Structures are given as C-alpha cells and as structure tokens.
Amino acid sequence: MHLAYFDENKYSNEYPYFYVGGIILSADKVIKYEEVISQIQYNFFGSNLLIKENEMHGKEIFQGKGTKQYY
C-alpha cells in the first residue's frame, strides 16, 4: 500500500499561477518520514508540536516572503 499527500498554492493576483505538489510514500516508510520531518521542525523551532507558530510554508521557504523568514 502507498499513501499520498497533495497540497496546492493559493491563487492571487500577485501569484497568478496554480501549483500542485505531492509525495507518495510506501506505507512502511511513513513513520520514518514523519520522524525525520519532526526532527527538522524541532531543530528549527525548538518544538515538534504541530501548532500554527511552527507551520512551514513554501512561500517563506522558497521565496523568502511572507510573515516568517527561514534562514
């Protein structure tokens, strides 16, 4: 079995392109993937709780714009 996750950007006049991204993982690798992502989140935010303040967005990561700045 495989699991899939998809996400899309929000269309706006400033960003008039629509993107869809996703990942498909073998079910037996999902736990390991979650552990790695949680560790990255902990290393950056000091917490691996999924709360609004710890949410990562592509806009800030890839464009350096928005309310958060990732360095």
N, C-alpha and C positions, 0 to 999 in steps of 0.2 A: 504494500500500500504506500501511496505517496500523499503528502499534504501540500497544499498550495496556498500562498498568501499573495494577494494583489493589492496595490494601492495606486491612487491617482492624484495628480495635482489639482488644484482649484483654478479654474479658468478665471481670468480677469483681463481688463483692457491692457494692463501693464504686461501681463504674460499670456498672450493670446494663443498659446499652443497647449495642446492636451497630451499628457504623457501618462502611460500606464506602465508600472514596473511590477515585477513579481519574482517570486522564488518558489521552486518546487523542491521539496526535500523528501528523501526516503523516511518513512515513519520511524525507523530505528535510529536516525541521526538527529531527530528533532530535539531531544533532550540535551544532547551535546551542543547543538547550535544555540539553544536557549541559554545554556551555561556560559558560553563564550560571549554572547551579546550582553548578558547580565554583568559579566566581569568588565567589559568595556565601559558600560554605563557606570559601574561602581568606580572604576579608575578615574572617570571624568567628573562625575557628580559627587562622589563620596557616599553614594547610596544606590542600591539596586531596586528600590521600590519604584514601581511604575506610577508616578504621580505627574501632574501637569508640569511642574517645575523641572522634571527630569526627562521630559519628552524630547526626542531628537527629531528635527525636521530637515528635509532635504534642502529647503530654501537657504537656511543658515549654513548648512554643511557645504553645499556646492557653490552657492553664490555669495556667501558672506554678507547676506542681507537679512533683515528681519529683527525680531526682538532679542535674539540671543546671538552671541558671537562665539563660535567654536574655533579654538586655535590649535 
